[in-house]
């Protein structure tokens, strides 16, 4: 079995007297869509923030391709090829899709004009167009402000931006939460396209039927720890609910699965 691309071992995080994470483990393997689910307060958001560099753990270890790393900031996570698409998308609404892809990474004109701070907009539009085409993203227009696009198209721009600058793992926090049926299907297709481009995707979601449909593997958190790690093909909504609420059958099966993965890796 392949070694994990990104791994967390025994992560702990306290906020006062509250143990948000109490020895949490997490693994992402190359070329997979891995779902991370759990009830409110299970520790999902805290774990994702730690693995994205936005929070610092109180204990535990993070490894990228088997090497221990310290993710002291989101920029440090990006240097390791890790990006996150949060629910608010963090897009600049008055800028075009191309401008949003290069937000904070603007390309400058060559020569003196670049030294004076002039942007190379044709190059940015060309590279953005190539990125959208590579992922099969179809926008109503690439020249209008992002604020005029549909919710699904804005989500697509945010995912395309993450995939442009991350080459290992992208975390996606509830990417279809506010979308209709057609837009949801398109975003799920885009997530598969990102996976097919060689970037692993971690999907954080409360929609269990959707998770079972799109994910390759599902990890369940409860009370700050991982209680299940199972192939999506073996999961049912009932088994996932049991793991989320009481560490039930799925959680009991996962103990052996996790141990086998760690021995094989």
N, C-alpha and C positions, 0 to 999 in steps of 0.2 A: 504494500500500500504506500502511496506517495506520502512524503513528510508534509506536515501542515505548512501552509504559506504564512499564516498568522496564527499565533497561539497565545492564550492567556492562561496562566497557572496560578491558582490560589489567590486571586485578586481580592483585596480587602479595601473597603472604603467606609468610613464612619462620618456622620454628620451629627455632632454632639453625641447623644445617647443612641442614635439610630444607626444600625448596621445596614447600610444600603447594599453592600456586597460583603459576603461572609465566606471567603474562600471560593470565589467563582472561577470556573474554568470555561474556556471557549476555544474552539478551533475552526479555522477556515482552510480548506484544501484548494489546490489549484484547479481552476476551470469549473467551479461549481456555483450554484445559487444556494446559499444556506440561509434558512429562515431562523430568526430569533424571536420567540414568542414568550409571553408570560402575562399574568394579570397585572393590573396597576400596582405599583410598589414592589414588583418582583426584582427590580434592579437593572432592567434592560437599558434604560436611558443612561444611567450612571456608567454601566459597562461600556456602552458605545462612546460616551464622552471620553472615557479613559483611553480606549483604543484609538480614538481620533485625536488625542493630544489636548483635548479641552479641559480635562480634569486629571489630577495626579492621584495615583493610588496610595493608600497607606501601607500596602504590602503586596507581595506577590511578584510575578515575573511575566514580562511580555517578550515574545520571541518572533522574529521575522525570518522565515526560512531557516529556522533552527538556531538563530543567533540572538542572544539577549539584546534588547534595545531599550532606550529610555525615550519616551515620547513626551517631551516636556512642553510641547506646543503643537497646534494644528500644522504649523509650518514644518515642524520636525516629522510629523506623521506623513505629510505630503512628500517629504524627501525620501521616505521609505515606500512611496507609491500607494499611500492610503488616503482616501478622500471620503467625505460624508455629504449626503444630500439631505438636509433637514426639511421638516414640513414647511417652513416659511420660505424655502428655496434660496433665500439670500440673493435674489436677482435685483438688478437696478432697473426699475420699471420703465424709465424714460429712455433707456438705451436699446439699441437693436440687439437681436440675437447674437450677431458676430461680436459686437462690443462686449456683451456679457460673457462670452466664452473667454475673452482676453482680459476681463476685468482684473486689474492688479498685475497683469502680465503683458501689457500692451507692447506691440512690436513697433520699433522706431524706424524711421526712414534711414537709408544708408547715408553715410558721409556727413557733411556739415549740418544738413537739415535734422538728422537724427540727433546730433550733438546738441542742437538747439531745442530738442524736445518735440519735433514734429512726428506725428504718428504715421505709420505705414498702413493706412486703412485698406487699400486694395489688397495687400498681402494678408491682412487679418480676415477680410471677407472671403478671400480665396481659401484660406486654411479652414475657416469655419464651414464653408460650403462643402469642403472635402470631408470634414468630420461628420456633418449631418448626413451626407451621402453614404458614408461608411457604415453608419448605424441605421440607415433607413428612416431618418427623421424627415418628415414632410411638414413644412411650415406654410401657413397661409401666405406669408411674405417674409423675406429675410431683411427687409428694409424698414419695417415699421417698428415702433417701440414695443417692447415685450409686454407692456401693460395692455395692448390691444389684442394679444393672442388669447386663445382659450386656455382653460386650466390645464388640459392635457398637453398642449403645446408648450406652455411655460415649464411644466414638469420635464418635458423632453429636452428643453434647452438646458435646464439644470443638470440633468443626467449626462447630456452630451459634454457639458463643461467638465464635470467630474471625470468622465472617461478620457477626456483630452489630456488631463494632467496627472491622473493616477494610473499606474500600470500594474498594480497588484490587487488591491481590494477597494471596493466602493460600498459604504454603508448607505442604505436608503431607508429613511424613517417614514413609514406610512405613505409611500409614494402615490397610492390611489385613493386615499381617504376621502377626498372631496370631489372625486371624478364620477362622471356618469358611466354607463355600461360600455359604450363604444370607446370613450377615452381611456377607460381602465384597460380594455383589451389592447389598445395600442401601446400603452405604457408597459404592460406586461411583455408584449412582444419586444419592446426596446430593451427591457431588462435581459431577456434571452439573447438579444443581439450583443449586448455588452459582454455577457458570459461567453458567447461564441467568439468574441474578439480576444479572449484569453485573460479577461479581468474577472476575478471572483467577485460575486455580489452577496452582500449580507442584507437580507430583507427583514426589516422590523415591521411587524403587522399584527393586528388583532383579527384579521379576516382569515380564519382557519381553512375554509374550503379553498380560498385563493392560494394560500400558502401550500397546501397539499398539491394543488395543481401545478404551480410554477417552480417550487423548490426541488432540489435534489436531496437535501437533508434538512432536518428540523432539530433545533436545540431549544429546550424549554427551560425557563428560569422560574424559580419559586423561592421566595424569602432570601434573595441575595445569592443563590447558588444554582448551578445547572443540575436539573433533576432528570433530564431526558436528552438523548442524542440518538436519533433514529432516522433511517432512510424515509423519505417522504412516501415512497411506494408502500411502506408498511404501516403508515399512520392513518388513523381515522379521526374524525372530529371528536368522537367520544374518548378515544385514548389520549388525545392532546388535552382535552378538558380535565380528564382525571389527573394527568401529570401537573397541570397548572394549579389545580385546586387542592390536591392532596398528595402529590407525588405518587399517584396510583400505578396502574399496570405498566404504563409506558415508562414511568420513572424507574420501576424495578427492573424492567428489561434493559434500560439504558446503562445500568451499572456495569453489566458485562460488556456491552457494546463499547463504552468509553474505555474500559480497561483493555479490551482487545485492540482498539485503535492505538492506545498509548504504547502497548507492547510491540505492535507491528511497526509503528513509525520510527 
